[in-house]
Amino acid sequence: MRTSQSDIPARSSGSRFIRFWGWLFVLASSLFLFISILPNVLLFKLYAEGVVDSATFPAHNMLEVVFYSNLRLFAALFTLLNLLWLFGAIGMLRRRDWSRPLLTVVLCFLAVSLLLVLSNFLAFDYEITAWRDPERNERFKAYFPWALGGGVVLLVGLIYRLNTGRVARELS
């Protein structure tokens, strides 16, 4: 039996949006997951040996107090978030419908985290770098809020675009 070209269903390669952001998410989440594993193992080992505790880290404001007092929880949450981000990105590349809500939740969590860091940075004036050059520190302090704000805008735009009808149809 011969199969002609018309017998094979035409499958579109999908939008560039899904391929571009899917591969970028795979690369970014894999990198973050890779660089978080060793520090997390060392952190949990130091806590288990009693070398590090919640009072070890200096905290300058309430957000830092909450972060450092729950450092193990946040380290595990960061790893879990990267795993979910990686699974969502792979699902997006494979055109799975479940990837859209999963990526929406992960990206919302990242956007809220960036907003918390931005509001904390704007509310409290303290040294955020270990550089000894004061001019370099001032330049960083001037551009840092814009970088965080740009990240929030990008994430919100991605969340919006991910939940548009066209993308939803391609992923279902």
Secondary structure, DSSP 8 states (H G I E B T S, - for coil): ----GGGS-------HHHHHHHHHHHHHHHHHHHHHHHHHHHHHHHHHHTS--TTSS---SHHHHHHHHTHHHHHHHHHHHHHHHHHHHHHHHTT-TTHHHHHHHHHHHHHHHHHHHHHHHHH--------S-HHHHHHHHHHHHHHHHHHHHHHHHHHHHHTSHHHHHHH-
